[in-house]
Amino acid sequence: MWTTLAYTHAVAPHRFLQVVDGTYTLAGFLPVGANRVSLFSGLRPGERRESLRMEPWKARVREVCAAAPGAAPLLDQVRDFEQSRFAGYRAVHLRRLRHGPVVFLGDAAHSMTPHLGQGANLALLDAYILSRELLHQPAGVPLTEAADRYAALRRSRQQFYFLITTALSPLFQSGVPSLTTLRNLTLPWLPRVPWIGAEMAHTVTGFKSGFFGRSIAILAI
């Protein structure tokens, strides 16, 4: 649930805040420029706009303020749920990254659940690889060949990240106590295991091409 508001003296225009508690609480605010701030609050599974209309606005205000300290001055500008916008996300993975003269990259090619935080990272790598292939394209050769090379280079990596984010979704979003306990107990320790920690680091840099493959040389000019 998003609401874009004018920032107040209590919220600096450059300040970003995101608070996450378990799998059910998400709230914060994000500067968007022009002295405006987007206030956001995650909805619990099953919540819909119709049911929120029946919930007292002040109850939601108290809930958001408890999760995101500093949000109160922003929420004072909101009268009810009608001033908010509702957005969800879904996983999309294109089988082809080029269709005729159109090349897909970033979220247009592989929008994923946000648990790895790799959306912007993968989009930058997509743009870099595409620009490199276009730069090295010989004169007189159709640009579609450069686009096809880009698609071939990025396909395995995009498939890997799509699969792993899909697999992690139940672990990060489920409210099942056993899964929540497993996540909370194991995740802080996994980076300390030498091989697993190294693989996790390569994963969040965007260079993994499979569960056992990675390549940094792909960025060589």
N, C-alpha and C positions, 0 to 999 in steps of 0.2 A: 504494500500500500504506500503510494508516494504522494507527497504534497509539496509543491514548490512555493516558497515563501520569501519575503524580504528578511534579510538577516537583521538581528537586533544587536545592541551594544554588548549583550551578554554572550553572543556567539560570534567569534571572529570570522570574517569572510573567507579566511584561508584555512579554517580548521575543519578537519574531517574526523568524524567519530563513528565507530561501528562497534557495537556490543553484541556478543554472541554468548548465550548460556545454554549448553546442551543442544538439543535438536528442536526446541520449541520457542526459543526467544531470540529475536534478531531485531535490532533497532539502532537508529543513528541518524546522522545528517551529513550531507555531502555538498560542498560549495560548487556552484555551477556557473559562476561569473555574474557580472552586472549586479553585484550586491544581492544575489539571490542564493538561497539554500534549499536543497531538496531534503525533506524529512521523510524517512522511510521506516516502516514497521513490518516485520514479517508476520504472516498469518499462519495460524496453526492448521494442520491438516483438517479438511472438512469445512473450514470457514469460507463463507461466500459473502458477496456483497449484500445479498438479501438478508442474511442472518445478522450481518453487522448493523444494518439499519435498525434492527430491533434492539441492539445493545446501546445502552446510554453512552454518549460520547465521552462523558467525564470518566467513565470506567476505563475506556481505552487510553485516555490522557494519563490517568494514574499509572496504568500498566507501562506505557511507553516511557514516562518520566522515571519510573523505577528502574527500567532497563538502561536508559540512556540519560545519565545526568547532564543537565544543561539544555535539554530539549523543551523545558517548560516555557521559556519565552517565545519559542517558535509555535508551540501548540496554542498559545494564547490567541494567535491570529486565526485559528481554525474554529469554526462554529459547529460543524457537524461532518458526517462522512461524505456528504455531497461535494465537499471541496477536495476530496482525495481521488486519486486514480489507482486502479488496480492492475497489476501486471504479474504474469507468471513466466515461466521459462520451460522450454522443451528441448530435447536433444534432437539435432538434425545432422545427418551425415550424408553428403552427396557422394554418389558413386563415381561421378565424373566431375572434374574440376574445370573442364572447358566444355562449353556447348556452343558450337559455331564460333562467332567472334567474341563471345563473352567468356571471361575468366573469373572464377570464383575464388575468393580468399577471405581469411578472417572468419567472422561469425557467419557470413553468408555461405561458407563452405562447410563449416563444422561448429555450429553452436552446440555447446555442451553444458552439463551441469557444472556449477562453479567451484566444486570442491578442491580442485587442484590449483585454481587461480591462474590458469594458463591461457585465458582468452586473448588478452592483449599480447602476451608473449608469442603465441603461435601466429597471431595476425602479423606481427612485426617480422617474424621469420618467413612467413608466406611472401610478404612484400619484398623482403630482401632477395629471396631466391628468384622470384619473378623478375625483379629489376636486373639481377645479375644475368639471367638467361637472355633477356632482351638486349642488354648491353653487348653481349658476346655473339649475338645473332649476325651472321655474315650478311653483307649487303645483297639484296636481290632475292633472299630466301624468305618465304612467307613467315610472318610473325607467329602464325599458329604453331610452327615447329618449336619456337621458344616456349610457347604456352604449354605444349605437350610435354616438353622436358621438365618444366616446372611441376606439372601434374604428376609426372612419374617420380620426381624426387620427393614430393611431399606426401604421396599417397600412403606409404607405409607408416609414416609418423602420425598422420592424422588418424589412421585406423587404430593405431595403438592408443592414442590419447582418448579417442572416442570410447574404446572398449574399457579402458581403465576407469574413466570417469563414470561410465554407466555401472560398472561393477561396484564402485565405491558409494554410489548413491544410497543404497539401503543402509550401509554402515553409518553414513553421516546424517541421514534423514530419519531413520527409523526410530520410533519411540519404544521399541521392544526392549525391556530392561536388559536382557542377556546381551543383545548387540551393543547397546549403549555402554554397558560395563566392559565388554570386550574392547571397544574402541578406546575408552578412557584409560584402561589399564595398559594396553599394548602400544598405542600410538606414541606416547612420550618416550618410550624406550627403543622403538625401532630404529631411529636415526643413530643410536649409539652402537648398534651392531655393525661391525666394519663393512661387510659387503652390502648389506641392506641399506645402510646409511649412504654409501656411495651411489647406489642405484636411485635412491630417493632424490639425491642432489642432482643427478643427471636428468631425472624426470622433470623436476621443476625448472630446469634451464631450457627445456623444450627440445633437447637433442636426442631423446630416445626414439628409436625406430622400431622397437619391438621389446618383448619382455627380456630378451637377452642381448639385444643389439643397440648400439648407440654410435653416433658419429658427430664429431666436432669439425672434422675436415670439410664438411659440407659448406662451411662458411668461407672457405678459402677462395680468394679472388682468382 
